[in-house]
Amino acid sequence: MSDHVQTIEQGAGYGQVTSAEQRNKVLRNTYWLLALSLLPTVLGAWLGVASGITKSLTGGIGLIVFLGGAFGFIYAIEKTKNSAAGVPVLLGFTFFMGLMLSRLIAMVLGFKNGPDLVMTAFGGTAGVFFAMASLASVIKRDISGMGKWLFVGAVTLMVGGIINVFVGSSAGMMAISVLAIGIFSAYMLYDVKQIIDGGETNYISATLALYLDIINVFQSLLALLGIFGGERD
């Protein structure tokens, strides 16, 4: 049968009819937009570090700003994903996430080896993404059943993270960071496989999912490196 013959993917909650050519197009567009989305993230992080605008966003105030901004942007992205406004809204979200990351980055840059730690976290995240994307391209079995378990894990992590904002436990932060790396690395595999199998046909939604996976792995790696590898003057 030709690659252009349409197939029906019976994933969890999915029933889209897509061709191999369409799936490959969604995957290409997703990767291009994902690469583009990193530019506003870097700009936001640089602006936050240079201006110190996020230094005051600690405790409950920081949590409210982050959750309000993040969920507001995610809602707007889902509402505009089929229109011309979808990409600018997504890029606005990635700029906002860069700003939110700047406080952690500034703390790590305060170490003598701070720049090395940031680059190590970036390289480690890129390595995890490459490995998960490559694995997704060779796995033949349906892994859509992972979705519900990963969602439960992500919600549990979010609740644990919110609690730890007020508790301020270093051990809690380490545990949450380790679990986040595991869960969102698995999410990378799951999200790429959904695109390959035709379960996700909108490249803006696909980019949003993978971006959230990447940003969570990066900040968790950076937090762990700062805790265990930070060298003070």
Helices and strands as residue ranges (DSSP letters): E 7-8, E 17-18, H 20-51, H 59-80, H 86-109, H 114-138, H 146-167, H 170-197, H 203-229
